[in-house]
Amino acid sequence: MADRDAAKHRIGTRLVEAGRRRQWTKVPDLPGGVVNPPIWRASTHLYESCAALKEAAAGSNEDGRFFYGRRGAPTQWALADALTGLEEGAFGTMLYPSGVAAITGSYLAVLKPGDRLLISDNAYDPSRSIGTGLMKTFGVQPEFFDPLDIEGFRSLCATGGRIGAVLLEAPGSLTFEVCDVPALAAIAKDAGAWVLIDNTWAGPTGFSGLSHGCDGVITALTKHVGGHSDLMMGAVSATERLYRRLRRTAQQLGQVVSPDDAALALRGLRTLDLRLRRETESALAVARWLSERAEVAAVLCPMLEGAPGHALWKRDFTGGCGLFAFVLKGRDAAARARLVDALRLFGIGYSWGGFESLALPVDPATCRSVTSWPPAAREGGDGPPLDEGDRFAIRLSIGLEDPADLIADLEQGFAAMEAGE
Ligand SMILES: Cc1ncc(COP(=O)(O)O)c(C=O)c1O
């Protein structure tokens, strides 16, 4: 489990120190050891005798104890340990072969037939479809809620049957609404539900899900932690009660991540803070520029002063990232395609959080159940100022390029959009 002393250091230091336990970096004949835990490619762990084998089998089945490759070895343990140390209040971290596997693994660990699963209506599409697909076939009842309507959520929790789990996502990774996590989590807890949050956008340096009332924090390490678009992995850092369930379920499902990928994720972790600071700064420069453009109806970037969700982001978050979206003013899908196709520095692709910038056409209206897109004007709310015709959005993942070059690229993209018919 995590080194508790590490919590007193600041984030840059913690990212450097995290998971580097002496016993995992020690090598024979080199008293100082090495910096990184070596990549342990090991399915079989050998025992010296039948008695030792029997003792291991009767052992405590904890991370950090050798047994057999499916339970991991020091490379995976070092990554899990590092993530646990970064998440305040976490007892342990379960690793999964993708972010989606982490979401499914969390649902399966806590839900029983007959349970209701309440999913935030701005959640990542597979978080929704796993609920309405796989989980429904297991007898779970998926329901969606508007994450910005606290009283509506309270009423939903007060009616109907047992709520097994609530899934939050803040900000939503398509439309970037920031919900009041502590308020929703408190209501969900009162209703006896497990509270899960997909925290991939902010990651462990930008938002602490457990200290804001959640039981488990899901992160697609594929994105910022990997940071180089070359690995797939997910993690859930959790309280002790949840962690034990996650681990039991993951073991029964045979979930294990490769040591090579764990080493890549650990490498990514060391520079996470630097990359996120740079991405955030560049994203803000691009977002400010976009917000001045006549072709843009709204910039959906909670880090931007005056943007929807900014007040809650400032209240609860300690960092941001390069992922945000903007909505075209009254343009159609063909105009949007002309813009995106003309971009030279932005790749067109799913995923985000890599060192390279990406652009993705997104149609939020296609993955909503109880909220509308464009959002209806909310009394006293701070939704984006959109008209009915402002439907088509582009999501940008800002990478490490110079923001001036990215802005110039977008400028020629807008010119191509307006030139073509
Ligand atoms: C918010 C969010 N959560 C989870 C995931 C799933 O991660 P993975 O692609 O590693 O399965 C994604 C992937 O795009 C995502 O955007």
The ligand as an SDF file (V2000), in Angstrom:
LIG
                    3D

 16 16  0  0  0  0  0  0  0  0999 V2000
  -13.6500    9.9680  -20.1340 C   0  0  0  0  0  0  0  0  0  0  0  0
  -13.1420    8.6450  -20.5960 C   0  0  0  0  0  0  0  0  0  0  0  0
  -13.1740    7.6270  -19.7430 N   0  0  0  0  0  0  0  0  0  0  0  0
  -12.7460    6.3980  -20.0910 C   0  0  0  0  0  0  0  0  0  0  0  0
  -12.2420    6.1570  -21.3500 C   0  0  0  0  0  0  0  0  0  0  0  0
  -11.8530    4.7650  -21.7230 C   0  0  0  0  0  0  0  0  0  0  0  0
  -10.4990    4.5990  -21.8200 O   0  0  0  0  0  0  0  0  0  0  0  0
   -9.8610    3.4720  -22.7570 P   0  0  0  0  0  0  0  0  0  0  0  0
   -9.8580    4.0320  -24.1340 O   0  0  0  0  0  0  0  0  0  0  0  0
   -8.5170    3.2470  -22.1730 O   0  0  0  0  0  0  0  0  0  0  0  0
  -10.7160    2.2520  -22.6550 O   0  0  0  0  0  0  0  0  0  0  0  0
  -12.1820    7.2030  -22.2780 C   0  0  0  0  0  0  0  0  0  0  0  0
  -11.6520    6.9510  -23.6320 C   0  0  0  0  0  0  0  0  0  0  0  0
  -11.8070    7.7510  -24.5480 O   0  0  0  0  0  0  0  0  0  0  0  0
  -12.6510    8.4760  -21.8950 C   0  0  0  0  0  0  0  0  0  0  0  0
  -12.6570    9.5080  -22.7510 O   0  0  0  0  0  0  0  0  0  0  0  0
  1  2  1  0
  2  3  1  0
  2 15  2  0
  3  4  2  0
  4  5  1  0
  5  6  1  0
  5 12  2  0
  6  7  1  0
  7  8  1  0
  8  9  2  0
  8 10  1  0
  8 11  1  0
 12 13  1  0
 12 15  1  0
 13 14  2  0
 15 16  1  0
M  END
$$$$
